[in-house]
Structures are given as structure tokens and as C-alpha cells.
Amino acid sequence: MAEAAVDISIGVTTWNRREMLRECLESIFRHPPPVPFEVIVVDNASGDETADMVRASFPQARLIANSENRGWTGGCNQFARASRGRYVVLLNEDTTVEEDAFGALARAMDETPCAGIGAPRLVWPDGERQPSCRTFPDPWSLLLRGTFLGRFDRNSRRLRRYLLEDIDLTSPSRVDWAMGACLIIRREVFDRAGFVDERLWYHDDTDFCYRARLAGFETVFFPQITVVHHYRRQSARSWFSRARWRHVASVLRLFRKHGLSMRQHSCEVSDGRT
């Protein structure tokens, strides 16, 4: 018998964050999309019994239990290849939804033919908006953002442009890229732009949106749709932390891969429906 059609595939990749994942999955099934959907959890060999929790508490979710940690990007690609929906949602386990966010994202994408990737408004638990949309970077903007230099030049025009701080993002808008905590992606994007680059620990979302732009797809920010993001910026820790050096290595690989002139492919932030 043929499998039933799926409209939205929601994928969560996790490692050793069992209780946070529980809250995420509870929120999804408490506010399910009003269309056929599937939820796939990729567990990267967690040592905190995450896989057992998913099997026991969320039998309606499909579990892919890895025997080794393949990283967030590797897990995202496992999910994307295993999914069946016409829309694929990459979701962090440190997110929760309080309304029909995924159904609303799919409807917004249906109404926005130019969009290959859609991003909701990410907010902190207190409701404050996170700066989740950016322009394609140049080396100096990342230095200002990621090092002590930005503390001395907080009003830098270059940094404000990178973070879109002077742009009105109160209506659907085309942007260069958006944080990968929650992205809805047309399946055709994977066919034409490829999958997430597993060599990147950070800026995989920058790279993916950039390759989608080169393949003819826009990234559109939908501020009317909200997802709560319990964000921990690990790469902002000490310069001696593994996360910090992985971030540096990812930045170097990003520019080695695409060159120093990614900004030449930036779009003018504009109405996302045109």
C-alpha cells in the first residue's frame, strides 16, 4: 500500500538535550499543522537516554538513532533525505511553538512563489525579537560581530548593515540569509542547491542560503509567524573553547569556498511577495 502524502516534514536533530527536546516535541504536537505532516527526530548518539524518551513519549514521531555523533548538519541531511513532505522544516531542539507556526509558514510559502527558504520571527522566551536575519558577510563584519572589536564600534555602519538593524522588518521581506534554528525549505532547493554542508559547524545556514540564492531561490523572512528560540550562543565563549575555534574554522572554510565577495550577491531587502 502506498504511503499517504505528506505536506510538511519537520526534522529535529539533537544531542544530549533530552528535556529541551521533550518541550520542543510537546509544543509541535500541541500545535500541529492542519495538513498532513510528519516529525522526524535524529538523535546523534546521545548519552542521556534521549532515544528512549522519544520512543516512549512520542511514538507518533519517527526516530533515527545514530550510533555516532554526525553533528547538526549531518543529522539535518539524514532527515532531509528521509523526509517526504513538499516542505522540509529544519528545527533546533531549543525551540518551541505556541501556535500553528508550521502550517502558517507553509501557507506563507505558497503565497510567495519566489521563496525557496522561509524563516519565522525568532524570539527569546520573554518575547523580545532575536536578530535572526542578516546580509551575506564580508570578513570585517564577522570580525566586528564575533570578536572584541565590535565592543568598540557598536554603531559601525558595516555591522548594523550586516545585522539589518536599520531595516524595517515588520512585513514579509527578502533577506540574504536567516538563522537555521527554524527554516522551511521547498524540496526543490535541495535538488538544485544541494544539501547542508557537513564540513561546517557554524555558518552552515549562511552557506545554504547563499547556494540557494545562486540556484535562483530567495530567502524570505515572515515576521508574522513566531517561534520561541531558547538560544545559547556557544561560540561566544572563551577563545580557548572548542566551539570558538570551530566557529573560526567554519568562517575560514566559508570564505575559502565562496571567496571574499559574497556580498556581491546580496539582495536589497524588499517586500518578500514580489
Number of C-alpha atoms within 10 A of each C-alpha: 3 4 6 9 11 15 18 26 24 24 29 26 25 26 20 16 16 21 14 17 24 19 15 21 23 16 17 21 14 13 17 18 20 11 12 14 21 20 20 20 26 24 28 23 19 18 11 13 13 21 23 13 15 20 13 9 12 17 10 13 17 16 20 18 17 15 10 10 15 19 17 23 20 21 25 26 22 20 26 24 11 13 21 19 19 16 27 26 30 21 21 23 25 20 25 25 22 12 17 18 20 29 20 18 25 23 11 19 23 12 12 17 13 17 26 24 27 28 29 27 22 26 19 14 14 8 12 10 16 14 14 18 24 20 24 24 25 17 14 12 20 16 14 19 19 16 11 10 12 16 11 9 13 13 10 13 13 17 22 17 16 22 19 18 14 10 11 11 19 11 14 24 22 25 26 26 28 27 19 20 23 25 24 26 25 21 18 14 23 18 10 14 18 14 18 21 18 16 14 22 19 24 17 21 20 20 21 22 27 24 19 24 22 13 15 14 21 25 27 31 29 22 17 14 20 23 25 24 22 18 15 8 9 12 17 14 11 11 12 8 12 13 18 19 14 15 19 18 15 18 20 14 16 22 16 10 10 12 11 13 13 17 14 9 13 17 15 11 18 16 14 21 16 11
